[in-house]
Amino acid sequence: MLNDIELIGSFSPDIVDDYTKAKSYVRDIPTQALVFVRSFTHQVTSLLAAKKSVKFTSPNLYDRIEQLNRLRLIDVPTTRALHRLRSDGNRGAHPEKYHLTQVQLVTLAEKTIRNILSLIEILYPKYHRKPVPEYKFQAFDSYAGRELCYQAVMHNDPQAQYLVGLSLKSKALMQQEQEQSLDKSEQKSESESSFKQATYWFKLASAQHQQALFEYGVALLHGYSGSKNAVKGEQIIAQAAEAGVIEAKALLGFFYLVGSEHFDLDMDLAAKWLEQAALAENAEAMSNLGVLYYQQQDLSNAFEWINKAAQAGYPHAQYHLALMLNNGDGCDVDANASEHWLAEAAEQGQLDAMFTRAQHMLNDDSGLGIDTSLAERYLRDVIKFGQNVPAMIELSVALADGVLGRIDVVESASLLKLAKQDANDQQTAIIDPIWHSLQIQIENVIGLSPSAEELKSLQHAQHILT
């Protein structure tokens, strides 16, 4: 009986390497496993197209899947399976933007490997005109991580050093996000240590490894080792862009788009680098290229690129696409499609989308599905990760009014107090009447002679608002 790797190899030798690497990195470097999942999905679409001598009209993976679907080369279940792999693969590039913990990333990577096998089981009889061979799944292990560390240290292998650095960076970003959600007075040392270790390995590999060179530039730019050196970091990123690193091209284009420490605004150069990265399927570059066109009031091209980035799974583009569809910027107004993309972006952790979606669910019965528990979760995440004053106000009002199925004046008062600490003048003007209204609400309820336990809570809330 075959094992799962042999099954993939029997389907096509062209995809077995990506599958093997993806599976081997699941436990130790799940972000890298997901990157290989995306590469695997690309390879599968190429195999399916070559089988029928189809030439793709776009390098974008979303477009390729849709082209296969339109030509009826794949059915609906296959289309959905490929899109699911594409979407999960995107998460490997920017795990911090999806607010995933290391445990969640490992779980996602493991699930994605299973999804690959489910896809192959669907495709095998159609591609080879014979049943799927019997096979047995071999359990995941942590050998890859140990082997990488050995190669990085004992053999000074730049690829291994780069991957060790990448694993440490991913770990540091998630530690940093967790630390930022804690009390501001707490010491934040775990992420700092991980960032420093990541920088060490990127620097060590940078002389021979262009991706590591880019990551070293990013480390200098953001001060992973403790102090920032933006100018040197940007110069190194530009060097990596010239060497062909797609992520570096995307970031260099962004520098020219907004201006930076070393690079002045230059829309022509911004367009040059962003286009190169966008055509190589970098979703962030697609999105920023759309922003560039939007700033130039070329709304048709702005919509095209932001739509491509959204379809590629980039949550910030999904949010901006929702705004464009709502306003009719470069497209027809489509409220339903706008709400759909708002929901997509919110589900992927885009904070602006989460806040807006929560508002729609709490205040607009015409929204795409009313789910007060989801609205509450979104508001709490926006507060946790973004320290967002309007979200604090929104949740406070919902708790005071019983919109969430319960009334909690103590937390409502606590949220208003927290909001007032960070509010600007405009936000303070909104908070003050709500504050006064909550005080009156509490006084009125106290006047109704509540139970001893209720009275204690009401007095606590009164004290908060004093």
Long-range contacts (C-beta under 8 A, 24 or more apart in sequence): 1-134, 1-135, 1-136, 2-133, 2-134, 2-135, 2-136, 3-135, 3-136, 3-137, 3-138, 4-117, 4-135, 4-136, 4-137, 4-138, 5-138, 6-135, 7-117, 7-120, 7-132, 7-133, 7-135, 8-116, 8-120, 10-133, 11-120, 11-123, 11-124, 11-127, 11-128, 12-43, 12-47, 14-43, 14-46, 14-47, 15-40, 15-43, 15-44, 15-47, 18-43, 19-113, 19-116, 22-109, 22-112, 22-113, 22-116, 23-113, 23-140, 24-143, 24-144, 25-109, 25-144, 26-106, 26-109, 26-110, 26-113, 26-140, 27-106, 27-140, 27-141, 27-142, 27-144, 27-145, 28-142, 28-144, 28-145, 28-148, 28-167, 29-144, 29-145, 29-148, 29-163, 29-166, 29-167, 29-170, 30-92, 30-102, 30-105, 30-106, 30-108, 30-109, 30-170, 31-92, 31-93, 31-95, 31-105, 31-166, 31-167, 31-170, 32-92, 32-163, 32-166, 32-167, 33-92, 33-109, 33-112, 33-113, 34-88, 34-89, 34-90, 34-91, 34-92, 34-93, 34-105, 34-108, 34-109, 34-112, 35-89, 35-92, 35-93, 37-85, 37-88, 37-89, 37-92, 37-109, 37-112, 37-113, 37-116, 38-85, 38-86, 38-89, 38-90, 38-92, 39-89, 40-85, 40-116, 41-82, 41-85, 41-86, 41-89, 44-82, 44-119, 44-123, 45-82, 47-127, 48-73, 48-74, 48-123, 48-127, 49-73, 51-127, 59-279, 59-280, 59-281, 60-281, 60-308, 60-311, 60-312, 61-86, 61-281, 61-312, 62-86, 62-308, 62-311, 62-312, 62-313, 63-308, 63-311, 77-122, 78-119, 78-122, 78-123, 81-115, 81-118, 81-119, 81-122, 82-119, 84-115, 85-112, 85-115, 85-116, 85-119, 86-312, 86-313, 87-313, 88-112, 88-115, 90-283, 90-312, 90-313, 90-314, 91-313, 93-283, 94-284, 95-170, 95-173, 95-174, 96-173, 96-174, 96-176, 96-177, 97-315, 97-316, 97-348, 97-349, 97-350, 98-315, 98-348, 98-349, 99-177, 99-349, 99-381, 99-385, 100-174, 101-174, 101-178, 102-170, 102-171, 102-174, 105-170, 105-174, 110-140, 113-140, 152-201, 156-204, 158-204, 158-205, 158-207, 158-208, 158-209, 158-212, 159-205, 159-209, 161-201, 161-202, 161-204, 161-205, 161-209, 161-212, 162-201, 162-202, 162-205, 162-209, 162-211, 162-212, 162-215, 164-201, 165-197, 165-198, 165-199, 165-200, 165-201, 165-202, 165-205, 165-212, 165-215, 166-198, 166-215, 168-194, 168-195, 168-197, 168-198, 168-201, 169-194, 169-195, 169-198, 169-202, 169-215, 169-219, 169-224, 172-198, 172-224, 177-385, 180-385, 181-384, 181-385, 192-226, 195-219, 195-224, 195-225, 196-224, 196-225, 196-226, 198-224, 199-224, 199-225, 206-236, 210-240, 210-243, 210-244, 210-245, 211-240, 211-245, 211-247, 213-239, 213-240, 213-243, 213-245, 214-240, 214-241, 214-245, 214-247, 214-248, 214-251, 217-248, 218-251, 230-260, 230-261, 230-262, 231-261, 231-262, 234-260, 234-261, 234-262, 234-263, 235-262, 238-262, 238-263, 241-273, 246-276, 246-277, 246-280, 246-282, 246-285, 247-277, 247-282, 249-273, 249-274, 249-276, 249-277, 249-280, 249-282, 249-285, 250-274, 250-277, 250-278, 250-282, 250-284, 250-285, 250-288, 253-277, 253-285, 253-288, 253-289, 254-284, 254-288, 257-288, 257-291, 257-292, 267-292, 267-296, 278-305, 278-308, 281-312, 283-309, 283-312, 283-313, 283-314, 283-317, 284-309, 284-314, 284-316, 286-312, 286-314, 286-317, 287-314, 287-316, 287-317, 287-320, 290-317, 290-320, 291-320, 294-329, 299-324, 299-329, 299-330, 300-330, 301-330, 302-329, 302-330, 303-329, 303-330, 303-331, 304-330, 310-341, 310-344, 313-348, 315-344, 315-345, 315-348, 315-349, 315-350, 315-353, 316-345, 316-350, 318-342, 318-344, 318-345, 318-348, 318-350, 318-353, 319-345, 319-350, 319-352, 319-353, 322-353, 322-356, 336-368, 339-367, 339-368, 340-368, 342-368, 343-368, 343-369, 346-378, 349-381, 349-385, 351-381, 351-382, 351-385, 351-386, 351-388, 354-378, 354-379, 354-381, 354-382, 355-379, 355-382, 355-388, 355-390, 355-391, 355-394, 358-382, 358-391, 358-394, 359-394, 362-394, 362-398, 362-403, 372-403, 372-404, 372-405, 373-404, 375-404, 376-404, 383-415, 387-422, 389-419, 389-422, 389-423, 389-424, 389-427, 390-427, 392-416, 392-418, 392-419, 393-419, 393-427, 393-430, 393-431, 393-434, 396-434, 396-438, 397-434, 400-438, 400-441, 409-438, 409-441, 409-442, 409-445, 409-457, 409-458, 409-461, 410-457, 410-460, 410-461, 410-464, 412-438, 412-461, 413-438, 413-442, 413-461, 413-464, 413-465, 414-464, 416-465, 417-464, 417-465, 435-465, 438-465, 439-465
